[in-house]
Amino acid sequence: MNDLEFLDCAEKLLLAVEQGCDRINDDTDADIDAQRVGGMVTLSFPNRSQIVINLQKPLHEVWLAAKAGGFHFRYDTGQSCWLDTKGEGEFFACLSRYASEQSGLQLTFSA
């Protein structure tokens, strides 16, 4: 994957996270505040906990920081998804799990 392909895939991921927050806020009482600055999206929950998603352009990775820890994801072209570099799973499944844990609600994010 070259730099332009990474940026295209990563931009789609960040946009899906932002749209997911909008959809979740419309459908639930989660009240997630999504703030984007460049290649970073910060999700803030009413209990003041946060999840931070940011691009690591030189590594072609997306990093996710949650209460559960820090996770690195790389795009797998064969599976057309972002996978954790240590085998913890697919990005949106992980984001859904950690956002649910931090919000106390069952939340689902998708690509």
C-alpha positions in Angstrom: 0.0 0.0 0.0 1.4 3.4 -0.9 0.9 6.6 0.9 -2.0 7.8 -1.2 -3.8 4.5 -0.8 -3.3 4.6 3.0 -4.6 8.1 3.2 -7.7 7.2 1.1 -8.5 4.1 3.3 -7.7 6.0 6.5 -9.9 8.9 5.6 -12.8 6.6 4.9 -12.3 5.0 8.3 -12.3 8.4 10.1 -15.4 9.5 8.2 -17.2 6.2 9.1 -16.4 6.8 12.8 -17.8 10.4 12.7 -20.9 9.2 10.8 -21.3 6.3 13.3 -21.3 8.8 16.2 -24.0 10.9 14.5 -26.1 7.8 13.9 -25.6 6.5 17.4 -26.5 9.9 18.9 -29.7 10.0 16.8 -30.7 6.4 17.8 -29.6 6.3 21.5 -29.0 8.3 24.6 -25.2 7.8 24.2 -24.4 11.6 23.6 -21.0 11.0 22.2 -19.1 14.1 21.3 -16.8 13.5 18.2 -14.2 16.1 17.6 -11.9 15.9 14.6 -8.6 17.7 14.2 -6.7 16.7 11.1 -6.0 13.0 11.3 -7.3 12.5 14.8 -10.8 11.9 16.1 -11.6 12.2 19.8 -14.8 10.6 21.1 -15.9 12.0 24.5 -18.5 10.3 26.6 -20.8 11.9 29.2 -18.8 10.2 32.0 -15.7 12.2 30.7 -13.9 9.1 29.4 -12.5 9.3 25.9 -11.4 7.2 22.9 -8.8 8.7 20.6 -8.3 7.5 17.1 -5.3 8.9 15.1 -3.4 8.2 12.0 0.2 7.2 12.0 1.1 8.1 8.4 4.7 6.9 8.4 3.7 3.5 9.7 0.5 3.2 7.6 -1.4 2.5 10.8 -4.4 3.7 12.7 -4.0 3.9 16.5 -6.9 3.6 18.9 -6.5 4.6 22.6 -9.3 3.6 25.0 -9.5 2.8 28.7 -8.8 -0.8 27.7 -5.4 0.2 26.2 -3.7 1.2 23.0 -4.2 -0.7 19.8 -2.6 -0.4 16.3 -4.4 -1.3 13.2 -3.2 -1.9 9.6 -5.3 -2.2 6.5 -5.5 -5.8 5.2 -6.1 -5.6 1.5 -7.1 -9.3 1.3 -9.9 -8.9 3.8 -10.6 -5.2 3.0 -10.6 -4.2 6.6 -8.4 -2.7 9.4 -6.9 -5.4 11.6 -5.1 -5.1 15.0 -1.4 -5.8 14.6 -1.5 -8.1 17.6 -4.5 -10.2 16.6 -7.1 -8.4 18.7 -9.6 -8.2 15.8 -11.1 -5.8 13.3 -11.1 -2.1 14.0 -14.9 -1.4 14.1 -15.6 -4.5 16.2 -12.9 -3.3 18.7 -14.3 0.3 18.6 -17.8 -1.0 19.3 -16.6 -3.1 22.2 -14.6 -0.3 23.8 -17.2 2.4 23.2 -19.8 0.1 24.7 -17.6 -0.5 27.8 -17.0 3.2 28.3 -20.5 4.4 27.7 -22.4 1.6 29.5 -24.6 1.2 26.4 -24.5 -1.4 23.6 -23.0 0.7 20.7 -22.2 -0.5 17.2 -19.8 1.1 14.8 -19.4 -0.1 11.2 -17.4 0.7 8.1 
